[in-house]
């Protein structure tokens, strides 16, 4: 819910936090977000999710986990524009199945 703390884009507090953390992190780093960048569910793609997905991609994160849609989805690694790229993309999961 980064919109509640100043936004989701790269220059926002949340975007800077993610980029800074991933810049110091090792391998297999992931980002959790409420809104998915890409979703085939009823809620669909999210601009907030896409903004943090882009930060994750630019900072070499490997996994992007989100919820919002009340289902389970797993995507091939993607670029920020949605194109599949196994060699450079970030893998996204939508895990909105509840606890």
N, C-alpha and C positions, 0 to 999 in steps of 0.2 A: 504494500500500500504506500509506495514511495510518493505518490501525489500528495499525501498528507504531511510530508516532511520536506517539501521544497521541490518536488519533481523527480523525474526518472532519467533525464538525459545526462550526457557525459559531464556537463558542467554543474549539475545539481549536487547537493550534499550526498544523496544516495549514490549517484553515479561516480562521484569522486571517491567515496568510501570503497565501492566495489573495485574500481580501477587501482586504487592504492593497495588494497588487500591482495588482489591478484598479482600485482607487480612484485610483491614480496613473497608470494606463495611458491610452493614447489610444483609438483606435478599432480594431475588428477584433481584439479580444483573445481568446485561447483558453486553455483549461485542459486539461491532460493528466492522466488518471487511469487506473489499471489496471482498476478495476471500473466497468462501465457503469451509468448510472442506469436506463436502459431497454434491454432486449435481447429480441429475438425468438429468440435462439439457445438452445442447450441449457443454458447457465448461468443464463439469465433475468435479471430485474432485480436490482439490488444495493442494499442499504440504505446501504453505504458510498458507492457512486456517487451515490445520490440525495441524500445529505447534501452532497457537494461540488457536485453539480449545483445544489442550492438556493443555496449560497453564490455560485456562478457567476451564477445568475439575479439574486440580490439585489444583486450587485455589477456588474451590467450587462455581464457577459461575453457573447460572441457565439457561441463554438464550444466544445463539450465533446467531447474526443477520448478514447477508451478502447480497451481491448483485451479480454482475458480470454476472451471467446467466440472461437473460432478460425474466424471468418468476417468478412465485410464487411457492414455495415448503415449506412444513412443515413436519418435521421429528419427530418421536417418540424420546424420550431421548436416547442418545447414549453414549457409552464409546469411548475413543480416537481411539480404533481399529475398530470402526464402529458397534460393537455389540449393540443391543438394550438392555437397562437396565432402566426400569421405576423407580427403587429405587435409582439408583446412577448416571444416565446419565444426559447429558446436552441436552436440546432441541434446535434444530437449525431451523431457517427459512431462506430461500433464498427469498429475496424480491427485485427482479430486474425489477419491473414493471414500473419504472419511476415515475416522480412527477406529 
